[in-house]
């Protein structure tokens, strides 16, 4: 069936070994490699606080690992109520908001965050599996600054974050 598939997690064993220094190349023979595109966000905000509002553990782990690798501190909210509370208490630089969450939906949480003068200007990127026509518009009308459909393309996420944090 087109558009449906499987999701896998692979864990590989790793064992630290001692390094034989004689096997290392001479430093004068090494070439400089240009910085990857993902360094764009890291260089702009290497220590910013990002609020990740997401209820799916696999997505939390992937985004947490990616964002912390870029140098961000990541706060996690597992439902819309926690997202509103953490945004008010911690004032993150940016919020990544899942739309379909328990207790309070992401759309409701965005509206509540926008209604509070202390949090109204925090940039919000809606992350959702909702990819039907009109879903993007509903997220933006609720107050999201941008919308990305799942599965999240990390290059698009990096570009969206850079645009909102500059």
N, C-alpha and C positions, 0 to 999 in steps of 0.2 A: 504494500500500500504506500503510495507516494506521500511524503510528509510525516511518516511515522517511522520509528526505529527504536533502537535500544540505546541505553546509556550505561557505560561501564566505568568502574573505578579500578585502576590497576595499582597495586602496591608492590614495589620491587624491594627486595632485601638489599641493605647497604651495610658494608663493613668497612670501618676505617683501617687503612693500611699505612705502614710507614713508607715514607717517600725516599727513594734512592736519588740523592742529589746529582749523581753522575749522569742520570738519564735526562736531566733538564737541559734545554737548549741554552746556548750562550745568549745572554740578554741583548747583545748587539745585533743578533740575527732576527730578533722579534720585530714584527710589523705593527704599526698602530692601526687599530680597528675603529671606524667611526662609531659614535654613540648611537644606540638604537632609538627608534622613534618614541618608544615608551618613556625615554628619559625626559621628554617634553614636560610631562606633568611633574615628574620628580624635581626638575630644576625650578619649576614655578613655585611649588608648595611642598618642600620635602618633609615638613613636619606638621602638616595640617590635620585637623580632626574631621573624619568622615563618619556620618551616621548611616549605617546599613540597616534598613528596615526590611527584613526578609524572614519568612517562616520555614523555608526548606533548607535543611542542614547541608545538603550537598552544595547548594548555591552559596550559602553563607561561607562555607569552607573555601570554595574557589575564589570568591570575591575578596574574602578576608586575606587569603594568602597573596593574591595579586596586589591589593592595595598596600599591605604592609611591606611587600617587596619594593614598592615605589616610595616608601618612607612615610606613609600616612599612619596615624593612630586611628584605629577603627572601633567605633562603638556599635554594639549590635542590639537591635530591638526586634523581637520575634512576633510582634503584633502591632496594630495601629495605635493602641493606647500607649504602649511602651515608646513608640516612635515620637508621639506628641510629648510625653513626659521627658524623654531624653533630650529632645530638641530644646525644650524650655530650660532644662537644668544645665546643659552642657554647651549650648549655642555652637554647634558644629559649623565648619566652613561650607559644607555641602551635605545634602541628604540623598541617598540612593533609596528610593521607595518602591517596594513591591506593591502592586495594586490589590491582589487577591490574598488577604491575610485574615486570620481569625480575630475575633473580638471587635475590631474596628477595621474597616477596609482602608487601603492606602488612599483612595479618593477622599474618604471622610477625614483621614489624618491630615492630608494636604490642606483641605479646607480649614481645619482647626488651626494648623500651623500658620496659615496665611492670615487668619483672623486675629492672631495674637501680635500686637505691635512689636514685641521683643523678638519674635522669630519670623515675622512676615517677609523679610528680605533674604532669608537663607535660600540659596539656590537648591532646587529639587529636580532630580532626574527620576522619572517614573520608569521602573523596570517591570515588564509584565509579559506574560504569555499571551495576553489579549492582543491579537494582531488582526482583528476584523476591522472593516472600514468603520470609522467613527470612534474607535478606541483611542487613537492618538488625540483627537479633538477633545474627547471627554477628559483625558488626563490634563491637557493644557488648559481647558476651561476651569478645572478644579484648582489650578494654580501651579502645576508643574512647569518648570522652565524648559524641559526637554523630555523626550520619550524614546526609550529603546526597547525593542521586543526581545524576548528570550527565545533561544539561548543568546546571551549577551556576547556580542563581538567585542573583544577587548580593545582593538584599535579604535572602534567607534566610541566605546566608553571613555577611553583616554582622551580622545579629541573633544567629546562633549564636556568632560570635566575641565579640560584646559580652557575651553571657550567660556565656561561659567566662572572659573576661578581667576581669570585675568581681568 
